[in-house]
């Protein structure tokens, strides 16, 4: 399925890179080796990864290797960008 979709974006690999990076992080940092009893259990756990860990605590290269919570507290930051 992704193969057909990706063909439309030949030459635009930059569009797929963030998605691949995210799913690589999800797999290696969170779900690797886990076995979920139900689909719902997996959904809840992945939601927890995104909302609690990835968006708040994980260090991001684009933010100078600090977490979003720390980045937002840095002086001179306004709406996520340097003032």
Biotite code that builds the C-alpha atoms (Angstrom):
import biotite.structure as struc

atoms = struc.array([
    struc.Atom([0.000, 0.000, 0.000], chain_id="A", res_id=1, res_name="UNK", atom_name="CA", element="C"),
    struc.Atom([2.726, 2.499, 0.935], chain_id="A", res_id=2, res_name="UNK", atom_name="CA", element="C"),
    struc.Atom([4.594, 1.576, -2.232], chain_id="A", res_id=3, res_name="UNK", atom_name="CA", element="C"),
    struc.Atom([1.816, 2.840, -4.500], chain_id="A", res_id=4, res_name="UNK", atom_name="CA", element="C"),
    struc.Atom([1.386, 5.969, -2.421], chain_id="A", res_id=5, res_name="UNK", atom_name="CA", element="C"),
    struc.Atom([5.123, 6.662, -2.336], chain_id="A", res_id=6, res_name="UNK", atom_name="CA", element="C"),
    struc.Atom([5.401, 6.481, -6.152], chain_id="A", res_id=7, res_name="UNK", atom_name="CA", element="C"),
    struc.Atom([3.371, 9.696, -6.340], chain_id="A", res_id=8, res_name="UNK", atom_name="CA", element="C"),
    struc.Atom([6.123, 11.385, -4.358], chain_id="A", res_id=9, res_name="UNK", atom_name="CA", element="C"),
    struc.Atom([9.149, 10.308, -6.400], chain_id="A", res_id=10, res_name="UNK", atom_name="CA", element="C"),
    struc.Atom([11.807, 12.964, -5.893], chain_id="A", res_id=11, res_name="UNK", atom_name="CA", element="C"),
    struc.Atom([10.105, 14.163, -2.715], chain_id="A", res_id=12, res_name="UNK", atom_name="CA", element="C"),
    struc.Atom([11.682, 11.788, -0.236], chain_id="A", res_id=13, res_name="UNK", atom_name="CA", element="C"),
    struc.Atom([11.845, 14.580, 2.324], chain_id="A", res_id=14, res_name="UNK", atom_name="CA", element="C"),
    struc.Atom([8.101, 14.055, 2.812], chain_id="A", res_id=15, res_name="UNK", atom_name="CA", element="C"),
    struc.Atom([8.601, 10.453, 3.911], chain_id="A", res_id=16, res_name="UNK", atom_name="CA", element="C"),
    struc.Atom([11.726, 10.965, 6.014], chain_id="A", res_id=17, res_name="UNK", atom_name="CA", element="C"),
    struc.Atom([9.990, 12.359, 9.137], chain_id="A", res_id=18, res_name="UNK", atom_name="CA", element="C"),
    struc.Atom([7.442, 9.554, 9.065], chain_id="A", res_id=19, res_name="UNK", atom_name="CA", element="C"),
    struc.Atom([10.155, 6.926, 8.773], chain_id="A", res_id=20, res_name="UNK", atom_name="CA", element="C"),
    struc.Atom([12.128, 8.557, 11.560], chain_id="A", res_id=21, res_name="UNK", atom_name="CA", element="C"),
    struc.Atom([9.094, 8.604, 13.864], chain_id="A", res_id=22, res_name="UNK", atom_name="CA", element="C"),
    struc.Atom([8.182, 4.972, 13.255], chain_id="A", res_id=23, res_name="UNK", atom_name="CA", element="C"),
    struc.Atom([11.806, 3.930, 13.708], chain_id="A", res_id=24, res_name="UNK", atom_name="CA", element="C"),
    struc.Atom([11.866, 5.701, 17.073], chain_id="A", res_id=25, res_name="UNK", atom_name="CA", element="C"),
    struc.Atom([8.547, 4.165, 18.070], chain_id="A", res_id=26, res_name="UNK", atom_name="CA", element="C"),
    struc.Atom([9.763, 0.679, 17.233], chain_id="A", res_id=27, res_name="UNK", atom_name="CA", element="C"),
    struc.Atom([13.199, 0.940, 18.838], chain_id="A", res_id=28, res_name="UNK", atom_name="CA", element="C"),
    struc.Atom([12.317, 2.994, 21.910], chain_id="A", res_id=29, res_name="UNK", atom_name="CA", element="C"),
    struc.Atom([8.907, 1.647, 22.847], chain_id="A", res_id=30, res_name="UNK", atom_name="CA", element="C"),
    struc.Atom([7.329, -1.433, 21.253], chain_id="A", res_id=31, res_name="UNK", atom_name="CA", element="C"),
    struc.Atom([10.362, -3.584, 20.451], chain_id="A", res_id=32, res_name="UNK", atom_name="CA", element="C"),
    struc.Atom([9.874, -6.932, 22.183], chain_id="A", res_id=33, res_name="UNK", atom_name="CA", element="C"),
    struc.Atom([6.413, -6.114, 23.548], chain_id="A", res_id=34, res_name="UNK", atom_name="CA", element="C"),
    struc.Atom([3.464, -8.406, 22.938], chain_id="A", res_id=35, res_name="UNK", atom_name="CA", element="C"),
    struc.Atom([0.010, -6.899, 23.335], chain_id="A", res_id=36, res_name="UNK", atom_name="CA", element="C"),
    struc.Atom([-2.955, -8.974, 24.444], chain_id="A", res_id=37, res_name="UNK", atom_name="CA", element="C"),
    struc.Atom([-5.425, -6.968, 22.371], chain_id="A", res_id=38, res_name="UNK", atom_name="CA", element="C"),
    struc.Atom([-5.401, -4.362, 19.620], chain_id="A", res_id=39, res_name="UNK", atom_name="CA", element="C"),
    struc.Atom([-6.761, -1.870, 22.163], chain_id="A", res_id=40, res_name="UNK", atom_name="CA", element="C"),
    struc.Atom([-3.834, -2.504, 24.506], chain_id="A", res_id=41, res_name="UNK", atom_name="CA", element="C"),
    struc.Atom([-1.430, -1.711, 21.668], chain_id="A", res_id=42, res_name="UNK", atom_name="CA", element="C"),
    struc.Atom([-3.357, 1.428, 20.771], chain_id="A", res_id=43, res_name="UNK", atom_name="CA", element="C"),
    struc.Atom([-3.280, 2.697, 24.356], chain_id="A", res_id=44, res_name="UNK", atom_name="CA", element="C"),
    struc.Atom([0.420, 1.982, 24.725], chain_id="A", res_id=45, res_name="UNK", atom_name="CA", element="C"),
    struc.Atom([1.321, 3.734, 21.471], chain_id="A", res_id=46, res_name="UNK", atom_name="CA", element="C"),
    struc.Atom([-0.877, 6.701, 22.425], chain_id="A", res_id=47, res_name="UNK", atom_name="CA", element="C"),
    struc.Atom([1.027, 6.856, 25.722], chain_id="A", res_id=48, res_name="UNK", atom_name="CA", element="C"),
    struc.Atom([4.343, 6.867, 23.833], chain_id="A", res_id=49, res_name="UNK", atom_name="CA", element="C"),
    struc.Atom([3.253, 9.720, 21.583], chain_id="A", res_id=50, res_name="UNK", atom_name="CA", element="C"),
    struc.Atom([1.516, 11.928, 24.128], chain_id="A", res_id=51, res_name="UNK", atom_name="CA", element="C"),
    struc.Atom([3.590, 11.292, 27.246], chain_id="A", res_id=52, res_name="UNK", atom_name="CA", element="C"),
    struc.Atom([7.069, 10.416, 26.027], chain_id="A", res_id=53, res_name="UNK", atom_name="CA", element="C"),
    struc.Atom([7.632, 11.519, 22.425], chain_id="A", res_id=54, res_name="UNK", atom_name="CA", element="C"),
    struc.Atom([5.881, 14.883, 22.553], chain_id="A", res_id=55, res_name="UNK", atom_name="CA", element="C"),
    struc.Atom([6.980, 15.914, 26.054], chain_id="A", res_id=56, res_name="UNK", atom_name="CA", element="C"),
    struc.Atom([10.100, 14.150, 27.287], chain_id="A", res_id=57, res_name="UNK", atom_name="CA", element="C"),
    struc.Atom([12.074, 12.812, 24.338], chain_id="A", res_id=58, res_name="UNK", atom_name="CA", element="C"),
    struc.Atom([14.986, 14.957, 23.162], chain_id="A", res_id=59, res_name="UNK", atom_name="CA", element="C"),
    struc.Atom([14.539, 16.193, 19.580], chain_id="A", res_id=60, res_name="UNK", atom_name="CA", element="C"),
    struc.Atom([17.412, 16.991, 17.229], chain_id="A", res_id=61, res_name="UNK", atom_name="CA", element="C"),
    struc.Atom([15.437, 19.851, 15.667], chain_id="A", res_id=62, res_name="UNK", atom_name="CA", element="C"),
    struc.Atom([15.184, 21.517, 19.086], chain_id="A", res_id=63, res_name="UNK", atom_name="CA", element="C"),
    struc.Atom([18.893, 21.342, 19.869], chain_id="A", res_id=64, res_name="UNK", atom_name="CA", element="C"),
    struc.Atom([18.621, 17.955, 21.601], chain_id="A", res_id=65, res_name="UNK", atom_name="CA", element="C"),
    struc.Atom([16.349, 19.132, 24.383], chain_id="A", res_id=66, res_name="UNK", atom_name="CA", element="C"),
    struc.Atom([12.832, 17.963, 25.143], chain_id="A", res_id=67, res_name="UNK", atom_name="CA", element="C"),
    struc.Atom([9.902, 20.075, 23.945], chain_id="A", res_id=68, res_name="UNK", atom_name="CA", element="C"),
    struc.Atom([9.021, 20.863, 27.574], chain_id="A", res_id=69, res_name="UNK", atom_name="CA", element="C"),
    struc.Atom([12.527, 22.229, 28.222], chain_id="A", res_id=70, res_name="UNK", atom_name="CA", element="C"),
    struc.Atom([12.607, 24.032, 24.865], chain_id="A", res_id=71, res_name="UNK", atom_name="CA", element="C"),
    struc.Atom([9.374, 25.895, 25.622], chain_id="A", res_id=72, res_name="UNK", atom_name="CA", element="C"),
    struc.Atom([10.821, 27.088, 28.942], chain_id="A", res_id=73, res_name="UNK", atom_name="CA", element="C"),
    struc.Atom([13.977, 28.487, 27.340], chain_id="A", res_id=74, res_name="UNK", atom_name="CA", element="C"),
    struc.Atom([14.247, 32.290, 27.350], chain_id="A", res_id=75, res_name="UNK", atom_name="CA", element="C"),
    struc.Atom([13.458, 33.959, 24.052], chain_id="A", res_id=76, res_name="UNK", atom_name="CA", element="C"),
    struc.Atom([11.187, 31.211, 22.739], chain_id="A", res_id=77, res_name="UNK", atom_name="CA", element="C"),
    struc.Atom([7.903, 32.360, 21.318], chain_id="A", res_id=78, res_name="UNK", atom_name="CA", element="C"),
    struc.Atom([5.475, 29.899, 19.712], chain_id="A", res_id=79, res_name="UNK", atom_name="CA", element="C"),
    struc.Atom([8.232, 27.286, 19.418], chain_id="A", res_id=80, res_name="UNK", atom_name="CA", element="C"),
    struc.Atom([10.711, 29.509, 17.542], chain_id="A", res_id=81, res_name="UNK", atom_name="CA", element="C"),
    struc.Atom([13.444, 31.868, 18.561], chain_id="A", res_id=82, res_name="UNK", atom_name="CA", element="C"),
    struc.Atom([12.136, 35.397, 19.010], chain_id="A", res_id=83, res_name="UNK", atom_name="CA", element="C"),
])
